[in-house]
Amino acid sequence: MTRAVKGPGYAFLLSGIALSSPALGAEPDPDRCIPSEVQPESIDLDQPRDQLARQSDLVIPQGARIGQVRIVSRPIFDVSDPEQDNLLYRTLNTLNTPTWDSALRAQLVFNEGDPYEPEAIAESERVLRQREYLTAAWVGVTHVCGDEVEIGVLARDTWTLLPTVGASRSGGENTTNTGLSDPNFLGSGKSVGISYTRDPDRTETSLDFDDPNVLGSHWQTGFSYDKRSDGRGRSAYLERPFYSERTDWRFGLSGLDDVREQSRFVGADAIADYRLSQESISVDVGWRLAERDDRQWRLLAGYRYDALEFERLPDEPDLDLLPEDRTLSYPWIGFDYRENRFREMTNLTRLQRVEDVRDGFVWRTELGYSASGLGATEDRVVLNMDFQDALIATENNYARYGLGQSGTYRLDENRVENLEGTFSIEYFHGGSVRWNSWYTNLSVTAAHNQTADQQLLIGGENGLRGYPSDYQQGNRRALWTLERRYFPDWHPFKLFRLGGVVFTDVGRAWFDDGRNNGPDGGFLKDVGFGLRLASSRIEVQRMLHLDFAFPLDGDNSIDRLQVLLRGRTSF
């Protein structure tokens, strides 16, 4: 991300406030309008299946255009429901600033007067569901008025102003944090936050701001500032993304200035033996080239500058390996090829919420040339690639796999460097219609000619929940997970959703040349169980994980019970 100064960020915010009045379309004539049987007022946003209702009773005339867009906003708690009509819930509704209609309209990928396209309606609903300040959303046709349709947009706010006092434990290490954040500042849809975090590596004070719709447009901007016990971090960005699958172009500009102490692992021990300083700048553009049926080509191009400097710490012995400074400076060109098919599912990775999954593939590749004449430390070819595809997408089953590759080829030494490739496959069964489901994931990663600052690690924070963080390291890694997940339709106080899981993990990280990869060189296994707690009214994009894992291997130095308390965005 690039860095923006404080003044302009607040200017964007004030400008957004000035534009908060909703755009009004012409009122439909009730005498010539046919209403749908499905209206926003009748939809229960606490029932995921209810949100999937569609207007099968209406016949949309060919060539219809969008007339009025009607915004229907619901408060956090529905006090017309006796279970929610109490002093606490009424107070929270009163204290919360409702999301501006203009902030909701800015998320839509269509405007009043546009031709009616069902794909744009469905995509706008997907966009709204991704917003941190909304618990649920629905977009659909509510009236047909001659050759025009009225679109209803239903959304419910979540409580977003959160003082944070928390702690987590994972892999035998503790992290604490305090702060104050609001991803929907004064109802504007803009995010402001300040926090203080203490973890095993450092203490950090952070300030960040994000505006996903500058002046009501689809431009985005933001900045962050981090003051650390071992350095600093500053970043900012300005971007007009492919905000819709039908967007014709994109632009991005970002920058980063980051200083921190970096740990290198020998056995299971972390050694903070150098300071890493990174400066990077990136600018890129993209164009939609062609589209046929649901398949789309995009052309991408840009320039990146990424400088890494490594400094030995005063108390580190001279014998320790210090990574070499390296700078990449390169123009690049890339392609994005995708299938724009999606499916709505429930109880996949979130508790009783509608989720949007891609029923198709995305392939993206970038090729660049980093030249010493542009400021690079040596001439390199840069190649990055990512491929993801859905194998199965039905009401009860979803499976997908992915391939990723990154690395460079050094022309001065005629060899690859930091070449890394990953294959992963995951499968979900039963979550959409049953209260329990199965989940499994297999991932394999191989790396070649890693520099001293690059390692593949595995442990409590890297997928093996029964072991300390970074228990093994290497240039190869394999991990398999199997889970039995429980999604009971239990909604205590209309406030929380509770889930459960029983799991086993099997994995290993190792060096292909036989070097020491940790206290136990073989495959590691664990079993365990856990609870998942998610609020349906407060910070709904986060989920509390409490796992109890029992290692089946490892040396005598590790505890026979590992307790992990973490915040995550999915099950």
N, C-alpha and C positions, 0 to 999 in steps of 0.2 A: 504494500500500500504506500502511496505517496503521503507527504505530510502537508497539512494545511494549517495556517495560523489560526489563532483563536478568534480574531475579529471577524474574518469572512464566514467562519462556521456559524457565529451568532447572527450574522447578517442574513444567512440563508434561513435560519430559524425564524427571524422576525418577518422576513419576506413571506415565509410559509404561513405565519399567523395572519398577515395582511390578506392572504388569498384564501382564508378559511371559509368564506361564504360558498355554499354549494352552487354548482351550475344547475340552472333550472331548465327543464324541457317543457314543451307545451303540455298542458293537462289533456289527457285523453277524453274524448266525448263518450260518456257512459252509454248513450243510446246506440252507438255503433261498435261497441267493444264486447268481445266475448271473453269472459273470465276463465281462467284455468281452475280446475278443481284443486290444484296445489298452489296455495298462497303462503307467503313467508310467515304470516301470523299463525298458521296451523302446524308449523314444523317444530318438532321438539329437538333442540340442538344437543340435548343430553343423550339422544338415541342415534348412534351412527347410522343405522339403517334408515331412519327417518330422513336424514340429510341427503340420502341418495335418491329421493323422490324426484321424478321427472314428469314433464307435462305431456304424457302420452295421449291425453284427451283433446289436445289442441291441434288443429291443422294450420301449419304456417304457410301462408301463400308464397308462391314462388316470387323471388325478387323483393321480398319484404325488407323494410329498413327498420332500424331501431329508433323508436320515438322517444318516449320518456324512460329515464333510468331512475327508479325509485329506491332510495336507500332506507332500509329498516334496521335501526340499531337497537340492540337489546342491552340492558345493563348487566352487570356481573351476576346479580342475583334477581330471580323472578319473584318479587314479593307477593304476586298474586297466588303463588303456590304456598299453601299453609306451612309446608316444611321449610320454606325459606323466608317466611314472614316473621323475622325476629329483629331485635334491636341491633345486634351486631351486623347482620347482613344489610339492613336498611342504612346503617351508618357508613358501611363500606361503599354502598352505592352512592351515597351523598358526597363522600370525600373524593370519589373517583371522577376525574374529568373525562367525559365521554369522548370517544374518538371522533374527530371532525368528519363530517360527510365528505369534505374535500380530500381528506387523507385516504378515505376508502375509495373515492372515485379515481384517485391517482394510481391506484393499483390495477385498475381495470385495463384490459388490452383492447377495448373498444370504446367508441364515443357515440353520443347521440347523433343520429343522422347517418351512421355507418350502415352498410348492408348487413342484414342478419346472417351470422355464421355460427352454427352450433359449436364449432371448435373454439371460437373466441369466448363463448360463454363458459364452456368447461375449463378453458385455460385460466380465465379470470378467477374462477372458484379455486383452482389449484394455487394460484398466486396468493390469494387471501388466506388460505389455510396455512401458508408458510410464515405468516406474520406473527411475531412473538406476542403482540398485544391483543390477539384475537384467540378465543377458545375454539371457535368453529365458524364456518361460513357456508352460505348457499347462494347460488346465482341461477336464476331461471326465468323463463317467460311467464308472466302473470296475466297478461291480456293481449288479445289480438284485436286491433282496431283498424279494420280495412286492410291496407297494405303496410301497416306499421305494427310493431310489437312493443309492448311495455316490458322492460326487464326489471325484475326485483332483485335487489342485493341485500341479503340478510347476514348480519354479523353480530357476534356477541363479544363484548369487551372482557378482558381479564384484568385482574388487579396487577399493576406493573410497578408501582413505586415500592421498592423493596429495600429496607435496611437488611444487610446481609451479615449474619454472625454464624459462621459455620466451621466445621472441621471434617476432614476425611482421612481415612487410613487405607492404604493400599500397598501391598508388597512389603509390609512391616514398617512403613514410613508414614509420618503424619504431616498433614497440610492444614493450616488454619487460614481463615480469611474473614475480613470485615469490610463493609462498604455500603454504598448507596447507589442504586441504579434505577433507571426508568427508561425502558425501550419505547415508551409512548408518552414523551414529555408533554404535559399539558394537553394531551389528546392529539398531538400533532403527527404522531407516527415516527418522530425522530427520537434517537436514542442518546441518552447522556448517562455516564456512570463514573464513579470514583471508587477505588478499592485498595485494600492493603492485604497482602498475602505473604505468609511465611511457610516455606517448604524446606525439604532437606538441603536444597541447593542454594537458596537465597531468600532475602526478603524483598518485597517489591510493592511500590505505590504506583497506581495506574490511574490515568484520566483518559476517557475516550468519548468521542462524539460521532454519530453517524446520522446522515440524512438520506433516506432511500428515495426521496422524491423532491429534488431541489426545485423550489418555486412551483410545486405542483406538477413538475415534469417527470420524465423517466430518467433524468440524470441523477447520479448518486455521488455523494462526497462524504468524507470523514477523516478523522485524525485520531491518533492515540499518543500518549506520552507516558513512559514508564521510568521511574527512578528506582534503581536497584542497589542492593548492598554491594554488588560486584560489577556495576556498570550502569547502562541506561538503554532506553529504547525509544525511538521516535519514528512515526510512520504517518503517511497520509495518502489519500487517493482521490481521484476524480474520474468518474466512469459513466458512460452510457452503454449499458450492457445490451445483449440480445434479450430484452425484457419479455419478449414473446417469441414463440416459434415462427411467427410471421414477420418479425422485425428485419428490416433490410440491411442495417449496418450497426456497428458498434465502435466505441472508442474507449480506450483506457489509458490512464497515466497514474503511476504510483511510484513511491520512493520509500526507502527504509534506511535508518541509521541505528545500528544495534551493537552494544558492547556488553559482553558477559564472560564469566569464567566457565570453561567447558570441562566436563569430566570425561576421562578415558577409563575404560574398565579393563582390569586384569584379574582373571578369575572372577569372583563375585564382588570384588572391591572396586569402588569408584575412586579415581585419583584426579583431583582438579589440578591438572598440570600445565594449563595454558589459558591465556585470555584470548577470546575471539572477538575481533572487530569486523563488522560487515557493513558495507555501504552498497546499496543497489538502487537502480533506476530502471523503470520499464515503461515503454509506450507501445501501444498496439492498436490495430484497426482490424475490422472484419466486415465482410460483405456476404450477403446471401446470394449465391450464384444461381441456383436452379432448384426446382422442386417438382417432383412427379409423384402423384398419389400422396403417400405420407413420408416419402423419402426426400431428404434435403441435403444439398451441398453448400458448404460455407468456405470461403477463402479467408485466411488469416495471415497477418504479417505484423512485424514489429521489430523493436530493438531493445536489448537488455544489456545492462552494465552491472556486474556483480563482482565486488572486490572483497576478498577474505584475507585478513591479516592475523597472524598468530604470534603471541608474545609469551615467552616463558615467565612464569611467576617467580618471584625472588627466592622462595623457599623450596623450589623444585630442583632435584639433582640434574646435572648436565647430561647424565646418561639417558634420561627419558627422551623418547622420540617426540620431536616437535614437528607438526605438519608444516609443509612449505606454503608460503604465501602464494595465492593464485588469484588472478583476475580474468574473468570472462567478459568480453565486450563484443557483441555480435548482433547483426541483423538476422532475422529468421523469417521463414515462410511456413505456413501450415495449412492443413485442410481439416474440416470437420464434416463428417458424413453421418447422418442420423435418421432413425425411423421415429416419427412423432406419433406414436401410439401409447396411450396410457390406460391404466385400469385403476378403479377405486376399490380399495380393500379395507377391512377393519381387523383389529387385533393381530397385526403383523409385527410391528415393532413398538406400538404405542397402545396404551390401555383405553379401550372403548372409544377410539377416535378414527375418523376416516383418514386413510393414507392413499397417496397417489404414487403408483409405481409405473415405470416405463415398460411397456410390452413391446420391446424392440431393441435395437442396438444403437450405440454411439461409438464412433471411431474418430479419434483426434490424433494428429501427428504434427510435429514441429521439427524442422531441419534448419540449422543455423551454422554460420562460419565465424568463429571467434579469431580475429587476426591481431597480431602484435602491432600492426599499423593503426589499429583502433584503440590501443591502450591495453590489450591483453598481455599477460605474461608469456604466452606462447600461442602458436597457431593450433586451433582445435576445430574439429567438426562436432557439433552438438546435435544429438538426436533424442527426442522424447516422444513417447507414444502411449496412448491409453485406449483400450477397447473394452466395452461392456455390452453384454447381450442377455436378454431374457430367454430362458429355455422353455419355461412353462408359466402361464399366467391365467389361472382359472379361479373360480370362486373359492376353492379350497386349497389350492396349491400355487406356490410361486417359487421359481428357481431362476437364478442368474449366475453368470460367471464373468470374470474379468481378467484381462491381461494388461500389465503395465510395464514399461521399460523406460529407463533414463540413463544418461551417461554421455561421455565425450570420447573422442579419438584424438590422441596427441600426435600431431604430425612430426614433431621434432624427435620423438622417441619411438614412433611407429607402433603404438600400443593403445589399447583402450584404458580409460581411467574412470573409477567410480561407476562402472557399468552395473546396473541393478535391474533385475526383472522379477515380477511377481505374478503368479497365477492364483486365482481364488475362485471358489464356487460355494454358493450357499443355497439352502433349500428351506422353505417354510411350508408347513402342512397344517390345515385345519383351523387356522385362526379366524377365518372370516365368519364362520357360522357356528362354531363350537366354543365352549368356554375353556378349552385347553388345546394345545397344539405342540408340534414338534419343530425343532429348529436344529440345523447342523451347518457347519462351515468348515471348509478346508482351504488353507492357504500355504503356498510354498514360495520362498524367495531365495534367489541366488545372486551373489555379487562377485565382481571380479576386479582386482587391482584397486582396492579401496585405499584412500588416503588415511592418514592416522586419525583424522577427525571423524571418520565414518565407521560405524559398526552396526551390525544386526544384533539386537538384544531381545531377550525373552525372559519373562518373569511376571510378577503380579500386575505390573502396569502394561505388559505387552502380551496379555492373553492367557498366561498360566496363573490362575488365581490362587493356587495353593503354594506359591513360592515368592520369596522376596523379589523386589523389582530388580531387573537386569541380572538375574541369577546366572544366566549363560550368555555368551556372546560368540560371534563368529562371522563367517561370510556366507553361511547357508542357514536357513531357518524353515521349519515346518511346524504347523499348528493345526490341530483338529479339535473342534468343539461340538458336543452334542448336548441339547437342552430339551427338557420337557417343561413347557411353559403353561401357566394357568392364568386365565383372564376372566375371573368371576364378574358377573354383572351386579356388583355390589357397590353402592354409591352412598356411603354414610354421610349424613348431614348435607347431602348434595354438594359435597366439597372435595372428597378424595376418591381416588380409584386405587385399589390394592391388587397386586398380582404376586405370583410366586413362581419359582423355578427350581428344578433339580438339574444338576449339570455334571459333566465330566470334561476335562481338558487333557489333551496329550500333545506334547510338543518338544522341540529341541532346537537349539542353535549350536552350530559347530563350524570349525575351520576345515576346509577340504584338504589341507596339508598336515592335519593331525595336531596342530598347536593346541595348547590348553584352552578350553572353552568354559571352564568353571569347575566348581567343586564336584559335580557329578556330570560325567561326560556323556551319558546315555540319554535316551528318551525319558522325559519326566511326565508323570501322570498325577492327576488329582481328581477328587470327587467333592461335591458340596451341594448346598442348597442356599436359597436366598429369597428375599422379599423385594418387591418393587412398589414404590409409593409415588403417585402422581396426583397433583391437584387438578381439578376440573375448573377452577376459578382463579387460581393464583399461579403465575409463572408456569403456564401449562406446557411450555416447550422443554421443561426440565423434569427429570425423574430421579428419585432417590434410590440408589442401589445399596442394599445391605446383603453381603455375601459371606457365608461361612464355608471355607474351603479347607480340605484335608489333603496334604501332600502324601503321595504313596511312594515317593523316592526322595532323593536328596540326602545330604550329609546330616550329622547330628547338630549342626549349628542352627538349623532352622526350626521354628516352632511347629508343633504337630497340628496346630490350628491357626489358620490365617484368617483374620477378620478384615473385610474390605468395606469401607463406607465411602461412597462416591456419588457425585452428581453426574448424570448422563442425559443425553437427549433422546435415547431410545432404550428399548427393553434389554 
